[in-house]
């Protein structure tokens, strides 16, 4: 590689690095049921963002650096204790760290006391400092320690003290001086407390991880390990340090155990325990443990809450978690880690957690369930008035089954308190309650001329309106209301049936848009047809173009019979749904049961995939301009198209259309040298090719000849050896004779046109060109040759598909039988129709071609398609070569398509009952696909006049609809015949 190439590659790499440095590292990322771990430059874990080990989510800092050392506290005597103040500063004027959590106040009775969990008395939560009164009965010493959000503590502050309480004077008793230790047992009872005086804000619940040094990074752990045999420090799990326990000591021991804190508890308290663990490859033992030792008021051990796991020796760091509960009589818990019953190897512990299940006024998700509640413990008398509201009730968890009969009546509901805004109508998005009119909700809606009748459309009941009136009137009923906003659109649907004597304009389902005062602003309507009396059940549905106008606050859903005078209308299965994403203008996606519409910045539709209206698709490039389109007529425009399957043009696969053309040369040989022979036949050139019986081939040898005499002739022959080596004895397929002209050159050309089938077996054919002299003087030699600028050629050329030989002899005397011709004619269908139960013609579908079984209404259906009478006259006396059929299937039951079963029939006009030939052809067909297929195998008689679609099968794979006469893609028949 040149130096220039290396320089260019280095420059490219520098540009890529610069681009990476400028790009967003998480520009298109999300955290799914997991967490992001943040590490510093040394690989230590610093924070966990996302789902935490206890099931909660948030940002938790871990393994932070020790905070700076707080300044000396200011202490002064007060009644019953000592006022301890911190001015918010740190030694050496260091600023408060960004992960500051609190400053702990520790006290001790001796100078230089050792700080521990038992010396902690209070905390100052603000980095700006503060003052707290610490109860004390004698002079005490005071020191401060800062703690970060990750639990890391600072070095202790300089000591202050000793300072004790001031003398007590009754007028000077301060709030907080009298605590539980100064009160006789049962001195304060319920009668001494004002109602509401003690709430959750007066109860200290807990503040997250209760361990003083959960990742074993600080001086607390250093002091705790002092003098502990078998315990040491090691590298942590993505942190600087962890603690390591060796195997158990004396035989009577159960393992190495280390107490890491003590906690005050109450019976029934629940705690979440978790820790990281790892053991050495030679570890042998029972388990590694994090456990609580429950103690009573006298310090006696009651029981243990144990989180234990048996690790795989030599495995990576892993994490265990569990919940434990304090037993009756427990007042204190000692928290331990233990390498239990280990006889060899070491065990490492890191990132331990002890959290109250009820912490900081919050209950961990799913921590209180029915197992924690005694039967009958939660009853109405235990619930304070108005404390259990809709916010505390899980959606859909309170149903009729949970409400005793008669317990919720009208007097419990304030007037006007329940409106559509407060009622969830259904889980499927339908805004209409009781949409098929089956229950008491509908009974309450009924007014004059409106009744409930049976049956409905595929339902027990329907809604009926009596349309009898002396003059044309509108008859309406309100099905419900819903809160609305300007720009919203709705999708509406309703089944309806007009009686045979009905007289009116139309039936409607609509939404009336209203403002805050109830004034009508606009309507969004879906309307029935006007001439459908007595035609059975029908459906009107769609998303009206009219959207809620400005000032809209309410939508009122109604059914209506418009300008009616007689008869009746049945309604059933009504629906009103909000079109998702609808808004007045701008870029948006509107989704309704009818489909999807996408709008660009100007509010113009770019994609419409909606049932019942024109569909189209416009794809945009990076600059916003259109790069591909499919319009509502199915016309498409693309830049480049890659097709893995077949490409069909005009219903004909492109490969089939290309097969109709010559394919050109399939084999060729050029010769520049000479071959000399005599009267004995001599080979010249061999050429091989693969023969297709359906194709025709031109085989040519073209060269020059000279001879040693002036008289006689030269024979040039083509012989076919088939798949074997050809010789001068192989079958002759063509021969030409040329006169000898002595040494004078002359060109010779032997040509043959034959079908692949006439050559014999399909496949390999090895063709040999040969020559010899005849009728020439003895000793005459003959030479076939080509030369540099005029080479000899032998080639095989594909000249197209096989066509019949239609020529006849004609002596030229003026009297001869006309030669036959091959014709190819295309006929468009002249009639079509469908037949119910493969029997009677079904006029409901008109000229559509329905095949297969959908329901018992029409049973197994079939269709007949006929072609003009000219088909019969054209085929009279003809020999059919090929028959092709074009069909366009607009529908199949399955989106993947279905199976067309095609047969032939001889009907010259559409019959009243169905019949056809028994021979069939089954073709897999896609939805909205039109194509030509070869049906020669079943349309092999000149008496056939059309085709039948007749699966005679109840499988839904065969249920489909092909377009018939008068539709956009009518059936066509293409016949190739000789006559």
Secondary structure as UniProt FT lines:
FT   HELIX           3..22
FT   TURN            25..28
FT   STRAND          35..39
FT   TURN            41..42
FT   STRAND          45..51
FT   TURN            53..54
FT   STRAND          57..61
FT   STRAND          74..79
FT   STRAND          81..86
FT   HELIX           91..93
FT   TURN            98..99
FT   STRAND          100..108
FT   TURN            111..112
FT   HELIX           117..119
FT   STRAND          120..124
FT   TURN            127..128
FT   STRAND          130..135
FT   STRAND          140..148
FT   TURN            149..150
FT   STRAND          160..163
FT   HELIX           170..172
FT   TURN            175..176
FT   HELIX           180..182
FT   TURN            185..186
FT   HELIX           190..192
FT   TURN            195..196
FT   HELIX           200..202
FT   TURN            212..215
FT   HELIX           219..225
FT   TURN            226..227
FT   TURN            229..230
FT   STRAND          231..234
FT   STRAND          242..245
FT   TURN            251..252
FT   STRAND          255..264
FT   TURN            267..268
FT   STRAND          270..279
FT   TURN            281..282
FT   STRAND          287..295
FT   TURN            297..298
FT   STRAND          301..309
FT   TURN            313..314
FT   STRAND          318..325
FT   TURN            328..329
FT   STRAND          332..340
FT   STRAND          347..356
FT   STRAND          358..359
FT   TURN            360..361
FT   STRAND          362..363
FT   TURN            365..366
FT   HELIX           370..372
FT   TURN            375..376
FT   HELIX           380..382
FT   TURN            385..386
FT   HELIX           390..392
FT   TURN            395..396
FT   HELIX           400..402
FT   TURN            405..406
FT   HELIX           410..412
FT   TURN            415..416
FT   HELIX           420..422
FT   TURN            427..428
FT   TURN            433..436
FT   HELIX           440..445
FT   TURN            448..449
FT   STRAND          450..454
FT   STRAND          461..466
FT   STRAND          473..483
FT   TURN            486..487
FT   STRAND          490..498
FT   TURN            500..501
FT   STRAND          506..514
FT   TURN            516..517
FT   STRAND          520..527
FT   TURN            533..534
FT   STRAND          538..542
FT   TURN            550..551
FT   STRAND          554..564
FT   STRAND          568..578
FT   STRAND          588..592
FT   TURN            593..594
FT   STRAND          595..599
FT   TURN            601..602
FT   STRAND          605..610
FT   TURN            611..612
FT   STRAND          616..620
FT   TURN            622..623
FT   STRAND          626..630
FT   TURN            632..633
FT   STRAND          636..637
FT   STRAND          648..649
FT   TURN            650..651
FT   STRAND          652..653
FT   HELIX           654..659
FT   STRAND          664..671
FT   STRAND          674..677
FT   STRAND          682..691
FT   TURN            693..694
FT   STRAND          695..707
FT   STRAND          713..720
FT   TURN            722..723
FT   TURN            728..729
FT   STRAND          731..739
FT   TURN            742..743
FT   STRAND          746..755
FT   HELIX           757..759
FT   STRAND          763..774
FT   TURN            778..779
FT   STRAND          782..785
FT   TURN            788..789
FT   STRAND          792..801
FT   STRAND          822..836
FT   TURN            837..839
FT   STRAND          840..841
FT   HELIX           843..845
FT   TURN            846..847
FT   STRAND          849..853
FT   TURN            856..858
FT   STRAND          860..867
FT   HELIX           870..875
FT   TURN            876..877
FT   STRAND          879..892
FT   TURN            895..896
FT   STRAND          898..905
FT   STRAND          921..925
FT   TURN            927..928
FT   STRAND          929..934
FT   TURN            936..938
FT   TURN            942..943
FT   STRAND          946..949
FT   HELIX           956..958
FT   STRAND          960..962
FT   TURN            965..966
FT   TURN            968..969
FT   STRAND          972..978
//
